[in-house]
Amino acid sequence: MIGVYKILTESYCKSVNLELELSKKRITTRHNMKLVNSRCHYDLRKYSFAVRVVNIWNSLPDSVISANNVNTFKTD
């Protein structure tokens, strides 16, 4: 989850290009950095990092997602 946090807050290496798409719907149930869950037809994509982390990330509480930095994210 720390890796996803770094990617979404752009504090990770700029050469990392994962397809993590933020939800465009502003009405979210938990937090404002909710990711879109994409459909996969092949196992190669279905079991990739970018697809597996979406449900876990979306289930985190807002207090964790809104951390100011990585150190705060780790302790929440």
Protein Blocks (a to p, Z undefined) as FASTA:
>chain_A
ZZmmmmmnopacfkbccdddddfbfbdfkbmcbccddddfbfklmmmmklmmmmmmmmpc
fklmmpfblklmmmZZ
